[in-house]
C-alpha cells in the first residue's frame, strides 16, 4: 500500500489534491482513499490530507501516521514539527519551494529537525508555476504531476483525466499545462515503487 500525507495551508488546493490523486488511482483500477484533517477552517491555516493507494481493497480508515511520502505545498510547513512525524526512514519528501533539496536539508538541521540520511527530498517551484499560468498560488497540479513522475505510482495521463472530471474549458487547459510542467521538472521514476495486488 502506498500512503501519502499532504501538508499545506488553506486555500492551496490540498484537499482537492488528495481527491484528484485518489481519483487518478481509481481510474487506473486501483483502490484508493482520500480524506482531510482540518484545524481552523480558514485560508492560510495548516491542513493535512491523506491518500492511500493499493491494488487490493483498503480496510484501514485511520489517519496516516507513518507515510512513505510527504507532499508539502508550502516549505514554511517544515517549521511545524508534526509535519515530519512518522515519516518512514526510507521515505521521500516533495516540497513546493524555490530552494534546492540541499538547502532545505540544511535548514532542517539548523532548526534542530532531522530526517534520516536515506530520506529523499525533491523540490519544485510549484507556486511560481501556478502564478504564471493560473494567476493564483494554487500549486497542486504541478506538485501532483511531479510526485507521480518521481514515484511512477500512477500515470500523469490518469491525473489529467482526474482533472478533466473536475474542470473544463480554459481552467482545465491551464491545469493540464501545469501537469506537464510539474512532470518535466523531476527525474522520472526516481522513487519508483510498484503497487502490488
MDAnalysis code that builds the backbone (N, CA, C; Angstrom):
import MDAnalysis as mda
import numpy as np

u = mda.Universe.empty(591, n_residues=197, atom_resindex=np.repeat(np.arange(197), 3), trajectory=True)
u.add_TopologyAttr("name", ["N", "CA", "C"] * 197)
u.add_TopologyAttr("resid", np.arange(1, 198))
u.add_TopologyAttr("resname", ["UNK", "UNK", "UNK", "UNK", "UNK", "UNK", "UNK", "UNK", "UNK", "UNK", "UNK", "UNK", "UNK", "UNK", "UNK", "UNK", "UNK", "UNK", "UNK", "UNK", "UNK", "UNK", "UNK", "UNK", "UNK", "UNK", "UNK", "UNK", "UNK", "UNK", "UNK", "UNK", "UNK", "UNK", "UNK", "UNK", "UNK", "UNK", "UNK", "UNK", "UNK", "UNK", "UNK", "UNK", "UNK", "UNK", "UNK", "UNK", "UNK", "UNK", "UNK", "UNK", "UNK", "UNK", "UNK", "UNK", "UNK", "UNK", "UNK", "UNK", "UNK", "UNK", "UNK", "UNK", "UNK", "UNK", "UNK", "UNK", "UNK", "UNK", "UNK", "UNK", "UNK", "UNK", "UNK", "UNK", "UNK", "UNK", "UNK", "UNK", "UNK", "UNK", "UNK", "UNK", "UNK", "UNK", "UNK", "UNK", "UNK", "UNK", "UNK", "UNK", "UNK", "UNK", "UNK", "UNK", "UNK", "UNK", "UNK", "UNK", "UNK", "UNK", "UNK", "UNK", "UNK", "UNK", "UNK", "UNK", "UNK", "UNK", "UNK", "UNK", "UNK", "UNK", "UNK", "UNK", "UNK", "UNK", "UNK", "UNK", "UNK", "UNK", "UNK", "UNK", "UNK", "UNK", "UNK", "UNK", "UNK", "UNK", "UNK", "UNK", "UNK", "UNK", "UNK", "UNK", "UNK", "UNK", "UNK", "UNK", "UNK", "UNK", "UNK", "UNK", "UNK", "UNK", "UNK", "UNK", "UNK", "UNK", "UNK", "UNK", "UNK", "UNK", "UNK", "UNK", "UNK", "UNK", "UNK", "UNK", "UNK", "UNK", "UNK", "UNK", "UNK", "UNK", "UNK", "UNK", "UNK", "UNK", "UNK", "UNK", "UNK", "UNK", "UNK", "UNK", "UNK", "UNK", "UNK", "UNK", "UNK", "UNK", "UNK", "UNK", "UNK", "UNK", "UNK", "UNK", "UNK", "UNK", "UNK", "UNK", "UNK", "UNK", "UNK", "UNK", "UNK"])
u.atoms.positions = np.array([
    [0.840, -1.188, 0.000],
    [0.000, 0.000, 0.000],
    [0.880, 1.244, 0.000],
    [0.503, 2.209, -0.818],
    [1.204, 3.489, -0.857],
    [0.425, 4.462, 0.014],
    [1.093, 5.049, 1.009],
    [0.454, 6.010, 1.900],
    [1.148, 7.359, 1.752],
    [0.350, 8.376, 1.465],
    [0.862, 9.712, 1.184],
    [0.172, 10.703, 2.117],
    [0.969, 11.574, 2.702],
    [0.397, 12.641, 3.526],
    [0.733, 13.971, 2.860],
    [-0.288, 14.785, 2.667],
    [-0.137, 16.084, 2.028],
    [-0.310, 17.166, 3.084],
    [0.689, 18.047, 3.186],
    [0.624, 19.154, 4.139],
    [0.637, 20.471, 3.382],
    [-0.183, 21.398, 3.837],
    [-0.189, 22.709, 3.224],
    [-1.006, 23.660, 4.060],
    [-1.503, 24.700, 3.398],
    [-2.314, 25.702, 4.078],
    [-3.642, 25.865, 3.345],
    [-4.650, 26.287, 4.084],
    [-5.956, 26.501, 3.486],
    [-5.884, 27.430, 2.293],
    [-6.557, 27.068, 1.213],
    [-6.571, 27.885, 0.015],
    [-5.578, 27.458, -1.046],
    [-4.739, 26.457, -0.747],
    [-3.744, 25.993, -1.717],
    [-4.218, 24.802, -2.552],
    [-5.401, 24.307, -2.266],
    [-5.923, 23.181, -3.025],
    [-5.424, 21.828, -2.559],
    [-5.073, 21.712, -1.285],
    [-4.509, 20.455, -0.779],
    [-5.542, 19.338, -0.651],
    [-6.736, 19.679, -0.217],
    [-7.784, 18.666, -0.109],
    [-8.167, 18.184, -1.503],
    [-8.313, 19.117, -2.429],
    [-8.597, 18.739, -3.810],
    [-7.471, 17.870, -4.371],
    [-6.232, 18.194, -4.028],
    [-5.093, 17.397, -4.500],
    [-5.238, 15.946, -4.065],
    [-5.628, 15.732, -2.814],
    [-5.808, 14.365, -2.319],
    [-6.894, 13.646, -3.107],
    [-8.006, 14.327, -3.343],
    [-9.110, 13.698, -4.084],
    [-8.721, 13.416, -5.532],
    [-7.974, 14.322, -6.148],
    [-7.535, 14.107, -7.529],
    [-6.600, 12.904, -7.622],
    [-5.698, 12.772, -6.655],
    [-4.768, 11.644, -6.651],
    [-5.525, 10.331, -6.480],
    [-6.488, 10.315, -5.561],
    [-7.294, 9.107, -5.353],
    [-8.141, 8.793, -6.580],
    [-8.658, 9.815, -7.239],
    [-9.441, 9.610, -8.458],
    [-8.580, 9.033, -9.570],
    [-7.355, 9.561, -9.721],
    [-6.436, 9.036, -10.736],
    [-6.154, 7.555, -10.487],
    [-6.003, 7.188, -9.211],
    [-5.770, 5.780, -8.868],
    [-6.982, 4.939, -9.252],
    [-8.160, 5.421, -8.924],
    [-9.399, 4.707, -9.262],
    [-9.516, 4.502, -10.779],
    [-9.148, 5.530, -11.538],
    [-9.220, 5.448, -12.998],
    [-8.265, 4.407, -13.569],
    [-7.244, 4.059, -12.799],
    [-6.305, 3.019, -13.232],
    [-6.655, 1.652, -12.661],
    [-7.823, 1.548, -12.027],
    [-8.257, 0.265, -11.498],
    [-7.701, -0.067, -10.128],
    [-7.128, 0.925, -9.451],
    [-6.599, 0.718, -8.108],
    [-7.683, 1.054, -7.080],
    [-7.463, 0.626, -5.862],
    [-8.303, 1.027, -4.748],
    [-7.649, 2.252, -4.116],
    [-8.466, 3.190, -3.654],
    [-7.889, 4.416, -3.100],
    [-8.792, 5.029, -2.046],
    [-8.173, 5.849, -1.217],
    [-8.866, 6.624, -0.189],
    [-8.274, 8.018, -0.193],
    [-9.075, 9.013, 0.105],
    [-8.584, 10.378, 0.303],
    [-9.486, 11.054, 1.313],
    [-8.885, 11.714, 2.293],
    [-9.673, 12.442, 3.275],
    [-8.789, 13.484, 3.947],
    [-9.389, 14.592, 4.392],
    [-8.617, 15.666, 5.017],
    [-8.714, 15.645, 6.529],
    [-7.847, 16.440, 7.136],
    [-7.913, 16.720, 8.569],
    [-7.708, 18.224, 8.724],
    [-8.699, 18.883, 9.281],
    [-8.635, 20.335, 9.422],
    [-8.392, 20.735, 10.861],
    [-7.704, 21.846, 11.028],
    [-7.685, 22.545, 12.306],
    [-8.730, 23.640, 12.159],
    [-8.252, 24.885, 12.255],
    [-9.147, 26.008, 11.996],
    [-9.416, 26.057, 10.491],
    [-10.688, 26.092, 10.120],
    [-11.035, 26.093, 8.694],
    [-11.017, 27.520, 8.166],
    [-9.809, 27.998, 7.854],
    [-9.662, 29.336, 7.293],
    [-8.489, 29.331, 6.333],
    [-8.505, 30.281, 5.429],
    [-7.417, 30.410, 4.454],
    [-6.112, 30.647, 5.209],
    [-5.089, 29.880, 4.862],
    [-3.776, 30.037, 5.488],
    [-3.526, 29.126, 6.680],
    [-4.580, 28.508, 7.212],
    [-4.396, 27.593, 8.350],
    [-3.796, 26.276, 7.856],
    [-2.941, 25.638, 8.678],
    [-2.365, 24.348, 8.273],
    [-3.444, 23.295, 8.040],
    [-3.274, 22.530, 6.966],
    [-4.215, 21.476, 6.593],
    [-3.417, 20.228, 6.243],
    [-3.936, 19.086, 6.624],
    [-3.325, 17.809, 6.261],
    [-4.364, 16.985, 5.519],
    [-3.924, 16.345, 4.451],
    [-4.802, 15.445, 3.707],
    [-4.072, 14.119, 3.531],
    [-4.832, 13.049, 3.440],
    [-4.268, 11.702, 3.411],
    [-4.741, 10.956, 2.170],
    [-3.832, 10.188, 1.580],
    [-4.178, 9.373, 0.408],
    [-3.573, 7.986, 0.578],
    [-4.391, 6.977, 0.342],
    [-3.911, 5.587, 0.285],
    [-4.233, 5.026, -1.089],
    [-3.291, 4.270, -1.645],
    [-3.493, 3.617, -2.937],
    [-2.992, 2.189, -2.821],
    [-3.796, 1.231, -3.288],
    [-3.391, -0.169, -3.203],
    [-4.067, -0.956, -4.324],
    [-3.489, -2.083, -4.629],
    [-4.075, -2.969, -5.618],
    [-5.168, -3.840, -5.034],
    [-5.331, -3.819, -3.727],
    [-6.360, -4.604, -3.030],
    [-7.260, -3.667, -2.241],
    [-8.459, -4.120, -1.844],
    [-9.328, -3.256, -1.035],
    [-8.619, -2.750, 0.215],
    [-8.856, -1.490, 0.547],
    [-8.209, -0.845, 1.690],
    [-9.174, -0.882, 2.866],
    [-8.760, -1.562, 3.919],
    [-9.624, -1.704, 5.083],
    [-9.329, -0.671, 6.163],
    [-8.143, -0.068, 6.151],
    [-7.789, 0.944, 7.141],
    [-8.617, 2.194, 6.932],
    [-9.014, 2.813, 8.029],
    [-9.780, 4.052, 7.957],
    [-9.149, 5.152, 8.814],
    [-7.994, 4.904, 9.363],
    [-7.347, 5.869, 10.249],
    [-6.525, 6.882, 9.465],
    [-6.139, 7.948, 10.148],
    [-5.210, 8.888, 9.549],
    [-3.875, 8.187, 9.306],
    [-3.076, 8.741, 8.426],
    [-1.786, 8.131, 8.092],
    [-0.726, 8.685, 9.030],
    [-0.214, 7.817, 9.891],
    [0.780, 8.244, 10.870],
    [2.208, 7.886, 10.470],
    [2.372, 6.952, 9.538],
    [3.712, 6.538, 9.096],
    [3.773, 6.535, 7.567],
    [3.721, 7.725, 6.968],
    [3.684, 7.779, 5.498],
    [5.019, 7.403, 4.869],
    [4.935, 6.896, 3.665],
    [6.134, 6.668, 2.855],
    [6.526, 7.973, 2.159],
    [5.502, 8.771, 1.845],
    [5.732, 10.009, 1.106],
    [5.036, 11.183, 1.773],
    [5.712, 12.330, 1.734],
    [5.118, 13.598, 2.127],
    [5.126, 14.517, 0.909],
    [4.025, 15.197, 0.689],
    [3.947, 16.232, -0.335],
    [3.621, 17.521, 0.404],
    [4.529, 18.498, 0.327],
    [4.368, 19.737, 1.075],
    [4.101, 20.885, 0.109],
    [2.930, 21.488, 0.240],
    [2.534, 22.570, -0.649],
    [3.099, 23.912, -0.225],
    [3.863, 23.914, 0.864],
    [4.405, 25.160, 1.408],
    [5.641, 24.799, 2.223],
    [6.810, 25.325, 1.865],
    [8.008, 24.931, 2.614],
    [8.022, 25.493, 4.029],
    [7.184, 26.506, 4.307],
    [7.065, 27.015, 5.671],
    [6.460, 25.997, 6.623],
    [5.732, 25.017, 6.079],
    [5.126, 23.946, 6.888],
    [6.214, 23.113, 7.568],
    [7.425, 23.133, 7.016],
    [8.517, 22.371, 7.628],
    [8.834, 22.858, 9.035],
    [8.434, 24.073, 9.363],
    [8.691, 24.602, 10.714],
    [7.753, 23.988, 11.756],
    [6.713, 23.327, 11.307],
    [5.771, 22.676, 12.226],
    [6.281, 21.263, 12.476],
    [6.702, 20.943, 13.702],
    [7.322, 19.634, 13.980],
    [6.490, 18.438, 13.539],
    [5.162, 18.527, 13.621],
    [4.303, 17.400, 13.266],
    [4.375, 17.044, 11.779],
    [4.873, 17.953, 10.975],
    [4.920, 17.710, 9.527],
    [5.729, 16.457, 9.204],
    [6.872, 16.299, 9.838],
    [7.764, 15.174, 9.540],
    [7.488, 13.951, 10.412],
    [6.551, 14.064, 11.345],
    [6.285, 12.977, 12.292],
    [5.910, 11.687, 11.570],
    [6.589, 10.610, 11.950],
    [6.243, 9.282, 11.452],
    [6.750, 8.946, 10.071],
    [7.423, 9.874, 9.394],
    [7.907, 9.596, 8.048],
    [8.827, 8.378, 8.063],
    [8.602, 7.479, 7.123],
    [9.430, 6.279, 7.015],
    [10.899, 6.665, 6.876],
    [11.819, 5.926, 7.528],
    [13.252, 6.221, 7.402],
    [13.752, 6.143, 5.962],
    [13.033, 5.409, 5.110],
    [13.380, 5.335, 3.685],
    [12.390, 6.137, 2.851],
    [11.717, 7.085, 3.496],
    [10.674, 7.847, 2.826],
    [11.217, 8.933, 1.919],
    [10.295, 9.736, 1.397],
    [10.663, 10.803, 0.475],
    [9.715, 11.978, 0.664],
    [10.255, 13.178, 0.418],
    [9.501, 14.411, 0.605],
    [9.592, 15.244, -0.666],
    [8.441, 15.626, -1.200],
    [8.384, 16.557, -2.319],
    [7.885, 17.879, -1.766],
    [8.660, 18.953, -1.991],
    [8.356, 20.250, -1.393],
    [8.163, 21.309, -2.466],
    [7.117, 22.087, -2.325],
    [6.906, 23.267, -3.156],
    [7.841, 24.350, -2.619],
    [8.947, 24.556, -3.301],
    [9.927, 25.527, -2.815],
    [10.858, 25.941, -3.943],
    [11.276, 27.211, -3.950],
    [12.300, 27.628, -4.910],
    [13.695, 27.205, -4.473],
    [13.813, 26.735, -3.222],
    [15.119, 26.312, -2.696],
    [15.479, 24.918, -3.208],
    [16.757, 24.597, -3.157],
    [17.217, 23.268, -3.566],
    [16.968, 22.271, -2.436],
    [16.944, 20.982, -2.753],
    [16.810, 19.967, -1.694],
    [17.917, 20.084, -0.649],
    [19.129, 20.390, -1.087],
    [20.254, 20.512, -0.153],
    [20.027, 21.675, 0.819],
    [19.520, 22.802, 0.310],
    [19.229, 23.953, 1.175],
    [18.189, 23.597, 2.222],
    [17.146, 22.882, 1.809],
    [16.101, 22.516, 2.756],
    [16.619, 21.560, 3.814],
    [17.453, 20.610, 3.409],
    [18.026, 19.659, 4.375],
    [18.865, 20.405, 5.410],
    [19.671, 21.365, 4.953],
    [20.493, 22.160, 5.883],
    [19.616, 22.986, 6.807],
    [18.537, 23.557, 6.254],
    [17.631, 24.349, 7.080],
    [17.008, 23.501, 8.178],
    [16.632, 22.283, 7.846],
    [16.073, 21.382, 8.850],
    [17.075, 21.107, 9.955],
    [18.324, 20.880, 9.577],
    [19.373, 20.611, 10.567],
    [19.582, 21.811, 11.477],
    [19.608, 23.019, 10.899],
    [19.805, 24.244, 11.675],
    [18.668, 24.433, 12.674],
    [17.458, 24.078, 12.274],
    [16.295, 24.245, 13.145],
    [16.093, 23.058, 14.080],
    [17.058, 22.132, 14.092],
    [17.003, 21.002, 15.016],
    [16.023, 19.922, 14.628],
    [15.607, 19.905, 13.367],
    [14.688, 18.876, 12.888],
    [15.482, 17.965, 11.976],
    [15.437, 16.697, 12.262],
    [16.267, 15.784, 11.491],
    [15.413, 14.829, 10.659],
    [15.946, 14.517, 9.504],
    [15.401, 13.437, 8.697],
    [16.560, 12.500, 8.448],
    [16.268, 11.224, 8.376],
    [17.335, 10.247, 8.187],
    [18.083, 10.472, 6.886],
    [19.312, 9.996, 6.826],
    [20.119, 10.186, 5.616],
    [19.527, 9.507, 4.393],
    [18.694, 8.481, 4.609],
    [18.093, 7.775, 3.474],
    [16.840, 8.472, 2.947],
    [16.324, 9.459, 3.693],
    [15.133, 10.180, 3.249],
    [15.494, 11.064, 2.058],
    [14.729, 10.914, 0.984],
    [14.986, 11.684, -0.237],
    [14.127, 12.939, -0.234],
    [14.715, 14.041, -0.697],
    [13.998, 15.312, -0.774],
    [14.125, 15.853, -2.195],
    [13.002, 16.268, -2.758],
    [12.991, 16.947, -4.058],
    [12.165, 18.215, -3.906],
    [12.503, 19.229, -4.687],
    [11.758, 20.478, -4.659],
    [11.385, 20.906, -6.075],
    [10.247, 21.577, -6.182],
    [9.886, 22.251, -7.434],
    [9.226, 23.583, -7.069],
    [9.379, 24.609, -7.895],
    [8.759, 25.921, -7.615],
    [7.301, 25.953, -8.075],
    [6.470, 25.155, -7.437],
    [5.091, 24.964, -7.898],
    [4.254, 26.238, -7.799],
    [4.470, 27.050, -6.770],
    [3.698, 28.289, -6.655],
    [4.047, 29.239, -7.786],
    [5.333, 29.351, -8.112],
    [5.730, 30.225, -9.221],
    [5.062, 29.770, -10.521],
    [5.080, 28.459, -10.777],
    [4.434, 27.932, -11.982],
    [2.942, 28.261, -12.002],
    [2.286, 28.064, -10.857],
    [0.848, 28.321, -10.781],
    [0.531, 29.803, -11.001],
    [1.357, 30.666, -10.450],
    [1.134, 32.103, -10.638],
    [1.290, 32.486, -12.103],
    [2.261, 31.883, -12.763],
    [2.493, 32.195, -14.181],
    [1.333, 31.738, -15.062],
    [0.735, 30.603, -14.727],
    [-0.308, 30.026, -15.583],
    [-1.717, 30.383, -15.109],
    [-1.975, 30.236, -13.800],
    [-3.316, 30.473, -13.263],
    [-3.521, 31.893, -12.751],
    [-2.399, 32.537, -12.390],
    [-2.509, 33.837, -11.750],
    [-2.916, 33.735, -10.297],
    [-2.852, 32.518, -9.746],
    [-3.212, 32.266, -8.345],
    [-2.226, 31.278, -7.744],
    [-1.935, 31.389, -6.445],
    [-0.950, 30.496, -5.813],
    [-1.540, 29.147, -5.408],
    [-1.961, 28.374, -6.404],
    [-2.543, 27.056, -6.138],
    [-1.619, 26.017, -6.786],
    [-0.711, 25.422, -5.986],
    [0.367, 24.591, -6.539],
    [0.045, 23.126, -6.752],
    [-1.221, 22.704, -6.590],
    [-1.494, 21.266, -6.568],
    [-1.214, 20.545, -7.885],
    [-1.519, 21.142, -9.042],
    [-1.322, 20.433, -10.317],
    [0.150, 20.090, -10.577],
    [1.075, 21.062, -10.492],
    [2.477, 20.691, -10.717],
    [3.040, 19.777, -9.634],
    [2.592, 19.962, -8.396],
    [3.081, 19.084, -7.318],
    [2.653, 17.638, -7.542],
    [1.385, 17.431, -7.874],
    [0.901, 16.067, -8.080],
    [1.586, 15.399, -9.263],
    [1.748, 16.128, -10.357],
    [2.382, 15.506, -11.522],
    [3.857, 15.218, -11.259],
    [4.531, 16.096, -10.520],
    [5.927, 15.829, -10.155],
    [6.001, 14.592, -9.264],
    [5.071, 14.482, -8.320],
    [5.048, 13.312, -7.435],
    [4.852, 12.030, -8.236],
    [3.910, 12.037, -9.159],
    [3.664, 10.835, -9.960],
    [4.847, 10.506, -10.863],
    [5.504, 11.510, -11.384],
    [6.698, 11.254, -12.204],
    [7.815, 10.650, -11.366],
    [8.004, 11.163, -10.163],
    [9.053, 10.644, -9.281],
    [8.790, 9.203, -8.868],
    [7.537, 8.904, -8.533],
    [7.226, 7.589, -7.957],
    [6.813, 6.552, -8.989],
    [6.283, 6.987, -10.111],
    [5.755, 6.031, -11.074],
    [4.543, 5.291, -10.540],
    [3.946, 5.794, -9.460],
    [2.791, 5.134, -8.844],
    [1.608, 5.067, -9.798],
    [1.359, 6.182, -10.480],
    [0.263, 6.289, -11.449],
    [0.776, 7.107, -12.623],
    [0.033, 7.106, -13.711],
    [0.453, 7.894, -14.864],
    [-0.059, 9.328, -14.755],
    [0.674, 10.257, -15.342],
    [0.191, 11.638, -15.377],
    [-1.034, 11.751, -16.289],
    [-1.194, 10.794, -17.213],
    [-2.389, 10.783, -18.052],
    [-3.647, 10.561, -17.198],
    [-3.543, 9.663, -16.222],
    [-4.681, 9.432, -15.319],
    [-4.954, 10.662, -14.471],
    [-3.890, 11.352, -14.065],
    [-4.078, 12.605, -13.325],
    [-4.813, 13.616, -14.202],
    [-4.436, 13.687, -15.468],
    [-5.131, 14.580, -16.391],
    [-6.605, 14.241, -16.515],
    [-6.920, 12.957, -16.546],
    [-8.319, 12.530, -16.610],
    [-9.067, 12.911, -15.330],
    [-8.364, 12.843, -14.188],
    [-8.984, 13.245, -12.924],
    [-9.281, 14.747, -12.943],
    [-8.355, 15.538, -13.461],
    [-8.600, 16.981, -13.593],
    [-9.780, 17.238, -14.534],
    [-9.857, 16.473, -15.618],
    [-10.943, 16.656, -16.588],
    [-12.296, 16.339, -15.976],
    [-12.315, 15.516, -14.938],
    [-13.561, 15.227, -14.243],
    [-14.005, 16.354, -13.323],
    [-13.091, 17.297, -13.036],
    [-13.403, 18.405, -12.119],
    [-13.500, 19.757, -12.816],
    [-12.748, 19.918, -13.897],
    [-12.660, 21.218, -14.560],
    [-12.964, 21.078, -16.042],
    [-13.217, 22.206, -16.675],
    [-13.439, 22.212, -18.121],
    [-12.924, 23.532, -18.686],
    [-12.929, 23.618, -20.003],
    [-12.580, 24.856, -20.675],
    [-11.169, 25.334, -20.390],
    [-11.051, 26.654, -20.266],
    [-9.750, 27.300, -20.086],
    [-9.058, 26.840, -18.806],
    [-9.834, 26.680, -17.736],
    [-9.237, 26.261, -16.465],
    [-8.647, 24.860, -16.566],
    [-9.322, 23.976, -17.268],
    [-8.778, 22.633, -17.474],
    [-7.485, 22.710, -18.281],
    [-7.478, 23.496, -19.341],
    [-6.279, 23.606, -20.173],
    [-5.097, 24.158, -19.393],
    [-5.359, 25.136, -18.537],
    [-4.286, 25.700, -17.716],
    [-3.741, 24.656, -16.746],
    [-4.642, 23.891, -16.130],
    [-4.188, 22.843, -15.214],
    [-3.417, 21.752, -15.945],
    [-3.847, 21.427, -17.158],
    [-3.119, 20.423, -17.934],
    [-1.716, 20.914, -18.282],
    [-1.588, 22.207, -18.544],
    [-0.267, 22.801, -18.783],
    [0.607, 22.675, -17.538],
    [0.011, 22.889, -16.376],
    [0.760, 22.765, -15.112],
    [1.143, 21.318, -14.830],
    [0.273, 20.387, -15.182],
    [0.600, 18.966, -15.023],
    [1.835, 18.631, -15.847],
    [1.867, 19.095, -17.085],
    [3.019, 18.829, -17.948],
    [4.283, 19.493, -17.398],
    [4.159, 20.715, -16.903],
    [5.324, 21.439, -16.370],
    [5.893, 20.749, -15.139],
    [5.023, 20.374, -14.212],
    [5.493, 19.716, -12.983],
    [6.213, 18.423, -13.270],
    [5.660, 17.623, -14.177],
    [6.271, 16.335, -14.517],
    [7.640, 16.509, -15.145],
    [7.828, 17.605, -15.874],
    [9.093, 17.811, -16.585],
    [10.235, 18.277, -15.683],
    [9.912, 18.682, -14.457],
    [10.928, 19.262, -13.573],
    [11.666, 18.243, -12.713],
    [11.249, 16.990, -12.759],
    [11.876, 15.970, -11.898],
    [12.286, 14.760, -12.734],
    [13.169, 13.964, -12.157],
    [13.607, 12.737, -12.837],
    [12.494, 11.699, -12.766],
    [12.168, 11.116, -13.901],
    [11.089, 10.126, -13.951],
    [11.494, 8.839, -13.239],
    [10.577, 8.324, -12.407],
    [10.725, 7.047, -11.694],
    [11.887, 7.016, -10.705],
    [12.350, 8.171, -10.258],
    [13.452, 8.219, -9.300],
    [13.101, 7.514, -7.991],
    [11.830, 7.580, -7.598],
    [11.380, 6.946, -6.354],
    [10.468, 5.758, -6.627],
    [10.552, 5.151, -7.778],
    [9.564, 4.157, -8.216],
    [9.438, 2.982, -7.256],
    [8.189, 2.696, -6.888],
    [7.835, 1.539, -6.081],
    [6.509, 1.015, -6.596],
    [6.479, -0.112, -7.240],
    [5.220, -0.581, -7.823],
    [4.197, -0.973, -6.777],
    [2.924, -0.829, -7.139],
    [1.824, -1.280, -6.286],
    [1.580, -2.748, -6.565],
    [1.509, -3.564, -5.531],
    [1.266, -4.995, -5.698],
    [-0.183, -5.314, -5.369],
    [-0.774, -6.123, -6.198],
    [-2.176, -6.522, -5.951],
    [-2.218, -7.534, -4.817],
])
